[in-house]
Amino acid sequence: MHPSGAPAYALRVSYEDNVLAFSGDTVWTDALVQATSEADLFICECNYWEPEGGYHLDYQTLMDHRAELECRRLVLTHMNDEMLRRIKVLDTEGAEDGKSYVL
């Protein structure tokens, strides 16, 4: 759910027995639950620490719904400066430049 004018997507890519899920810019939507079902890795846009309105996920809301996401691993991306300052205290991983992930 994003008003940019372009369609908003959550992507699922499968290769052999591995599933990668990825969210674009969005507020919380139950579509994320479906996109992450049995995913090995979910790379999730999470711009804000707490609800600020707009069209991006916030960490507090995402953690409130964490149990609904059936992914084995959650990595946050597209974080604002406040989120980046708190990256070491997150209850999940935060993406960093140059970091790679193996499924």
C-alpha positions as CSV (number, residue, x, y, z in Angstrom):
1,M,0.0,0.0,0.0
2,H,1.9,3.0,-1.3
3,P,0.5,6.1,-3.2
4,S,3.4,6.6,-5.6
5,G,1.2,5.9,-8.5
6,A,3.1,2.7,-9.3
7,P,1.7,-0.7,-8.2
8,A,3.0,-1.8,-4.8
9,Y,4.4,-5.3,-4.7
10,A,5.7,-7.9,-2.3
11,L,7.8,-10.4,-4.2
12,R,8.4,-14.1,-3.7
13,V,11.2,-15.8,-5.5
14,S,11.7,-19.6,-5.3
15,Y,14.7,-21.6,-6.4
16,E,14.9,-25.3,-5.6
17,D,13.8,-25.5,-2.0
18,N,14.6,-21.9,-1.1
19,V,12.2,-19.0,-0.9
20,L,13.0,-15.3,-0.7
21,A,10.3,-12.7,0.1
22,F,10.8,-9.0,-0.3
23,S,8.5,-6.1,0.5
24,G,8.3,-2.8,-1.2
25,D,7.3,0.4,0.6
26,T,4.1,-0.2,2.5
27,V,2.2,0.2,5.7
28,W,1.2,-3.0,7.5
29,T,-1.0,-5.1,5.3
30,D,-2.1,-8.8,5.8
31,A,-0.7,-9.4,2.3
32,L,2.8,-9.6,4.0
33,V,1.6,-12.6,5.9
34,Q,0.8,-14.4,2.6
35,A,4.1,-13.3,1.0
36,T,6.2,-14.6,3.8
37,S,4.5,-18.0,4.2
38,E,7.3,-20.6,4.7
39,A,10.0,-18.1,3.3
40,D,13.6,-18.8,4.3
41,L,14.4,-15.1,4.2
42,F,12.1,-12.0,4.2
43,I,13.8,-8.7,3.4
44,C,11.4,-6.1,4.7
45,E,11.1,-2.4,4.3
46,C,11.0,-0.8,7.7
47,N,11.6,3.0,7.6
48,Y,10.5,4.2,11.0
49,W,11.0,3.1,14.6
50,E,7.4,3.9,15.6
51,P,4.2,4.8,13.8
52,E,4.6,8.1,12.0
53,G,1.9,7.9,9.3
54,G,2.9,7.9,5.7
55,Y,3.4,4.9,3.6
56,H,6.2,2.9,5.3
57,L,6.3,0.2,7.9
58,D,7.5,1.0,11.4
59,Y,9.4,-1.3,13.7
60,Q,6.8,-1.3,16.5
61,T,4.0,-2.3,14.2
62,L,6.1,-4.9,12.5
63,M,7.1,-6.5,15.8
64,D,3.5,-6.5,16.9
65,H,2.8,-8.7,13.9
66,R,6.1,-10.7,13.9
67,A,4.4,-13.9,15.1
68,E,2.1,-13.8,12.0
69,L,5.1,-13.8,9.6
70,E,6.1,-17.4,8.8
71,C,9.5,-16.5,7.6
72,R,12.5,-18.2,9.1
73,R,14.7,-15.1,8.9
74,L,13.7,-11.4,8.9
75,V,16.0,-8.7,7.7
76,L,15.0,-5.0,7.7
77,T,16.0,-2.6,5.0
78,H,15.1,1.0,3.8
79,M,15.6,2.3,7.4
80,N,15.7,6.0,8.2
81,D,18.5,7.5,10.4
82,E,16.7,6.7,13.7
83,M,16.4,3.1,12.7
84,L,20.0,2.9,11.7
85,R,21.1,4.4,15.0
86,R,19.1,1.6,16.8
87,I,20.3,-1.3,14.5
88,K,22.3,-3.0,17.3
89,V,19.2,-3.2,19.6
90,L,16.7,-4.6,17.1
91,D,15.1,-8.0,17.8
92,T,15.9,-8.9,14.2
93,E,18.6,-8.2,11.7
94,G,19.1,-4.9,9.9
95,A,20.6,-4.9,6.4
96,E,23.9,-3.2,6.0
97,D,25.9,-2.1,3.0
98,G,28.0,-5.0,1.7
99,K,26.3,-7.7,3.7
100,S,25.3,-10.9,1.9
101,Y,22.9,-13.6,2.8
102,V,23.0,-17.3,2.0
103,L,19.8,-19.3,1.8
